[in-house]
């Protein structure tokens, strides 16, 4: 079974668990709507790739970790699209959750998915509680304050923004979670994998800034020009298009160089290298992976 199938199966299982009993129908439907279709599943794929490179010693726990990470990411998108933040009308080529179901249902959907992400790890960790606790700690750290995606969203309400801290929290946090959780799920230490996740996250953020500035809505499946519309700091504003493209290449090179020694080091380097062209909208504007 390939990574995508393992990820999608684990997510489907988690959503089905959240729809048990006699749930409120609109909220139950919104849970599934928020996680499907799945976009590129970039973060859980990185997690699974790291787990595989480290021997994939506990596939069940790796599957759960990947599902938990992607469910948390989807929760953040539901909240990010709300009128109080981006007020986005579309996500992944379809109406956003608040446009489809209402703002109250969207808030409850995001909240429910956050809780579900932790529940997935708790249920899978019964046979390996020590590792599950580490995974829960990483996901918590990279979700809340001061190092997680909540901090990233919070930076957008500040008058003065530290661009590096903003990007690290808003985008980098869940990529660091991906590399760390993949390693931990296979019995490795988390810390040596921090730099790889941070560099991949930074590359993704620079690429996202380029896409926002250069691509159209049909290509991305979500509104463009959001950085300019909301006066957000971004790499294109700071470095220009050519400078941002050059920075993206440098970051990806550094990411490959930062991979810790492991059984599947060569395969993991290729996994990092392969999306490089697709990440760059200047060279591949029609093959851009969605979130």
Beta strands, then each sheet from edge to edge (+ up, - down):
strand 1: 90-91
strand 2: 94-95
sheet 1: 1+ 2-
end
